[in-house]
Amino acid sequence: MDLNLQPADEADYPAVIALTNRAYRAPAGQAAWKVETIVGGQRIDEALLRDDLANPAAILLVARNGSGEHLGHVRLDSSDDGVWYLAMLTVSPDHQDAGLGRTILTAAEDYARDHGARGIRMSVIHQRIELIAWYQRRGYVLTGETGAFPYGDPRFGTPTRDDLFFEMLEKQI
């Protein structure tokens, strides 16, 4: 697939927010494992996106096809220790099941490696077993570290259960 991964600019933010919320929280037309049905409401809003990107280490990359269509995106946060953080990997539901998620993930890993990373870390909600397995098939391993889910912060959505937490995964690149 012809894919171009480039840094986003502010003009991309509305599309990034809309696509992220649709891909993460709108189950219509998507396989259940691809949607965070255990969290309702929004996944991100403009204030949260701007907060995330205010970090000088953060970069938002937009994946476009040859005609410029926004197919997905991913956020990377560089770090001094060379292990970058990957977040908000998003694939347009209209283009899922064609290997696009794998393609964007690989392009993000290549971008990070080309800019000095030696590894990638990420967090995935523990209860998203199929998503964790998808990342494991791509070489990510569970680190044994966990993180708290941001209960009480509606910017991240409304959890439907009280036992959510994050699993940390990592891969050497």
C-alpha positions in Angstrom: 0.0 0.0 0.0 1.2 3.5 -0.9 1.5 5.3 2.5 3.0 8.6 3.4 3.5 9.3 7.1 4.1 13.0 7.8 3.9 15.3 10.8 0.5 16.8 11.4 -0.2 20.4 11.5 -3.1 22.3 13.3 -5.2 22.0 10.2 -5.2 18.2 10.7 -6.5 18.4 14.3 -10.3 18.3 13.6 -9.9 15.2 11.3 -7.5 13.6 13.9 -10.0 14.1 16.7 -13.0 12.9 14.7 -11.3 9.8 13.3 -9.8 8.9 16.7 -13.2 9.1 18.4 -14.9 7.2 15.6 -12.2 4.4 15.4 -11.9 4.0 19.2 -15.5 4.4 20.3 -18.0 3.9 17.4 -18.6 0.1 17.1 -20.7 0.4 13.9 -19.1 -1.6 11.2 -16.0 -2.6 13.2 -15.0 -5.9 14.7 -15.6 -5.8 18.5 -11.9 -6.2 19.4 -11.0 -3.0 17.5 -13.3 -0.7 19.6 -13.0 0.3 23.2 -16.5 -0.8 24.1 -15.5 -0.8 27.8 -15.2 3.0 27.7 -17.9 5.2 26.3 -17.9 8.7 25.1 -15.0 10.5 23.5 -11.4 9.2 23.3 -9.9 12.6 22.7 -10.9 16.3 22.3 -9.1 19.3 21.1 -7.9 20.4 24.6 -6.5 17.0 25.3 -4.8 16.7 21.9 -3.2 20.2 22.3 -2.1 19.2 25.9 -0.5 16.0 24.5 1.2 17.9 21.7 2.4 20.7 23.9 5.1 18.3 25.1 8.2 19.1 23.0 8.9 15.3 22.8 5.6 14.6 21.1 4.9 14.3 17.4 1.7 13.4 15.7 2.1 11.6 12.4 -0.7 11.4 9.8 -0.8 8.5 7.4 -2.1 9.4 3.9 -2.4 7.5 0.7 -1.1 8.7 -2.6 -4.2 10.9 -3.2 -3.7 12.6 0.2 -6.6 10.8 2.0 -6.2 10.7 5.8 -6.1 7.0 6.6 -4.9 7.1 10.1 -2.4 8.5 12.5 -0.1 7.8 15.5 1.5 9.9 18.2 5.1 9.3 19.2 6.9 10.8 22.2 10.7 10.7 22.0 12.8 10.1 25.2 16.4 10.6 26.3 16.7 6.9 27.0 15.9 5.9 23.4 12.7 4.1 24.2 9.9 6.1 22.6 6.3 6.0 23.6 3.6 5.2 21.0 0.0 6.3 21.5 -3.2 6.8 19.6 -2.5 4.5 16.8 -5.6 5.0 14.7 -6.9 3.4 11.5 -9.9 4.6 9.6 -12.6 2.0 10.0 -13.3 2.4 6.3 -9.8 1.0 5.6 -9.5 -1.7 8.3 -8.8 -5.3 7.6 -6.3 -4.6 4.8 -3.1 -4.5 6.9 -3.2 -0.7 7.3 -2.7 -0.8 11.1 0.4 -3.0 10.6 1.6 -0.7 7.9 1.2 2.5 10.1 2.7 0.8 13.1 5.8 -0.3 11.0 6.1 3.2 9.5 5.9 4.7 13.0 8.6 2.3 14.2 10.8 3.2 11.2 10.3 6.9 11.9 11.3 6.5 15.5 14.3 4.4 14.6 15.4 6.9 12.0 15.2 9.6 14.7 17.3 7.8 17.2 14.9 5.4 19.0 16.0 1.9 20.0 12.7 0.8 21.3 9.0 1.6 21.5 6.7 1.4 24.6 3.0 1.7 24.8 0.1 1.1 27.1 -3.1 -0.9 26.3 -6.1 -1.3 28.5 -5.6 -4.7 30.1 -9.1 -6.0 29.2 -8.4 -5.5 25.5 -7.0 -9.0 25.2 -7.3 -9.2 21.4 -5.5 -5.9 20.9 -2.7 -6.9 23.2 -2.4 -10.2 21.2 -2.3 -8.2 17.9 0.7 -6.1 19.3 2.4 -9.3 20.5 2.2 -10.8 17.1 4.1 -7.7 15.9 6.9 -8.3 18.4 5.7 -6.3 21.5 6.1 -8.0 24.8 4.3 -7.3 28.1 6.7 -5.7 30.6 4.9 -6.6 33.7 4.3 -2.9 34.4 0.8 -1.6 34.8 -0.7 1.9 35.0 -3.9 3.3 36.4 -6.8 4.2 34.2 -7.7 7.9 34.4 -11.0 7.5 36.2 -12.8 10.8 36.8 -11.3 12.6 33.8 -14.1 12.8 31.2 -11.6 13.9 28.5 -10.7 10.1 28.2 -14.3 8.9 28.1 -16.6 7.2 30.5 -15.5 3.8 31.7 -18.3 1.2 31.8 -16.5 -0.8 34.6 -14.4 -0.1 37.6 -11.5 -2.6 37.0 -9.7 -1.0 34.1 -5.9 -0.5 34.1 -3.2 -0.3 31.5 -0.6 -3.0 30.5 2.7 -1.8 29.3 4.2 -3.3 26.2 7.6 -2.8 24.7 9.6 -3.7 21.6 13.2 -3.3 20.6 13.5 -1.7 17.1 
